[in-house]
Every structure is written in structure tokens, then in C-alpha cells.
């Protein structure tokens, strides 16, 4: 996908190993318990759906998901702090939805921290519904935080 949005070149494309430096910087800035560099390399090299969003050749967001048969699991989605709340997370998800529809995917799953209100609002605005919880899923300063499991029927 390539388009002009407010006279900026926006591109959603496959992540490559050269992107990992920028992805890791966003990851470390964004999370108290970030993924390691090795995890990103493993995802790229083991056929996960790894995508990046660039704005005028500046990497501002990324997505890691797995696709098994007709089900997708979003494992990591992040937008650089200074670009949040401008619709780039929604853009990433909408581009993923288009790609998954073409791949005949039926359903998308993900986990989200209950404390991440902006992410929950984003997912709900795009038709994701809560289907359960995972107890003590995310590491937190005082132990663990539960995860809300969300799902979306991609055919709708």
C-alpha cells in the first residue's frame, strides 16, 4: 500500500531484518517488558506476518502476527509515541484486515492489557469483541496483569 496522506508518503510493507533496529527502538520506548531483538529476528525468519508502517521513509509502527490455516493471532502492534492518536494504529489494522481477507482468513485473535484503554478503544472501534480473559498473562511491576482476549470475524 502506498498513498499520499496529508502530502506524506505512507507505506505498509513487509518487515525486513534492516527494520529491526528501528522496531526495537520503538519497542523499548513503548513497553516496560519489551521483546528482545532475537524474538523479532525469529518472527521474520519463521514466516510470521511481520509488517511495518513508514511515513516518508521513517518507520513509525509495526505489527507481528501469526497465521495458521484460517486464523490469525496478532502478537504485537505498536506505533511510535509521537505518532499515536493520529489513526496510524487503525491504518495498520485495516491494512492487515485487507491482507487477511485475501488470504481467506476467517478470524483474528489478540490479547490486550485491561489497562491499555486507547488500544481497547481502537480494537472495539474496528469490531473486535471480548471473548475471554487470560489470568496473569502480562508481566507487571507488582507481579502480573490479566489479558483481555479479543476476536474479530474478518469476513464481516
SVG drawing of the C-alpha trace seen along z (x, -y; Angstrom):
<svg xmlns="http://www.w3.org/2000/svg" viewBox="-20 -18 40 43">
<polyline fill="none" stroke="black" stroke-width="0.4" points="0.0,0.0 1.3,-3.4 -0.7,-6.6 -0.4,-10.3 -1.9,-11.3 -1.6,-14.9 1.2,-15.1 3.2,-12.4 4.1,-9.1 2.6,-6.3 3.7,-2.7 2.6,0.5 5.0,3.3 6.8,6.5 9.3,6.1 12.9,6.9 15.9,7.5 17.1,4.0 14.0,2.7 14.7,4.4 16.9,1.5 14.0,-0.9 11.4,1.6 13.4,2.4 13.8,-1.3 10.0,-1.8 9.5,1.5 11.9,0.4 10.5,-3.1 6.9,-1.7 6.9,1.2 8.2,1.9 8.8,5.5 9.9,5.3 10.5,8.1 14.1,8.9 15.9,8.4 16.1,12.2 12.3,12.5 11.9,10.1 14.6,11.9 12.8,15.2 9.5,13.9 10.9,12.6 12.7,15.9 9.9,18.2 7.2,16.9 5.2,14.7 3.3,11.8 5.7,9.0 4.7,5.6 6.0,2.0 4.3,-1.3 6.6,-4.0 5.8,-7.7 8.2,-9.4 10.6,-6.5 10.5,-7.0 9.4,-3.7 6.6,-4.7 4.8,-1.4 4.9,2.3 2.8,5.4 3.7,9.1 1.1,11.8 0.9,15.4 -1.4,17.1 -2.3,20.8 -4.8,22.1 -7.7,19.6 -6.9,18.0 -4.7,15.0 -3.2,14.1 -1.9,10.5 1.1,10.8 2.5,7.3 1.3,4.0 2.9,0.7 3.1,-2.9 5.9,-5.3 4.8,-7.5 4.8,-10.8 2.6,-9.3 -0.1,-7.9 -3.7,-9.1 -3.5,-10.1 -5.1,-7.0 -1.9,-5.1 -2.8,-2.1 -6.2,-1.9 -4.4,-2.1 -2.1,0.8 -5.1,2.9 -7.2,2.0 -4.3,3.0 -3.9,6.2 -7.6,6.9 -7.4,6.5 -4.4,8.8 -6.1,11.4 -9.3,11.3 -7.3,12.0 -5.6,14.9 -9.1,16.3 -8.6,15.8 -11.8,16.1 -10.9,14.8 -8.3,12.7 -7.4,13.0 -5.3,10.9 -4.6,10.1 -4.7,6.7 -3.9,5.3 -7.1,4.1 -5.0,1.0 -4.4,0.1 -7.6,-1.9 -6.5,-3.5 -5.8,-0.1 -9.0,1.4 -11.0,-1.6 -9.2,-1.1 -9.9,2.6 -13.5,2.2 -14.0,-0.6 -12.9,1.9 -15.3,4.6 -13.2,6.7 -15.2,8.2 -14.1,9.5 -14.2,13.3 -12.4,14.1 -9.5,13.4 -6.1,14.9 -5.2,14.7 -1.7,13.4 -0.7,13.1 1.4,9.9 4.4,9.2 3.8,6.1 5.7,4.2 3.9,5.9 3.5,9.4 1.3,10.0 -1.7,8.4 -4.5,10.3 -5.1,10.1 -8.4,9.5 -8.8,11.8 -10.4,10.1 -11.6,11.6 -12.9,10.3 -14.7,12.1 -12.7,11.0 -15.4,11.8 -17.6,9.0"/>
</svg>
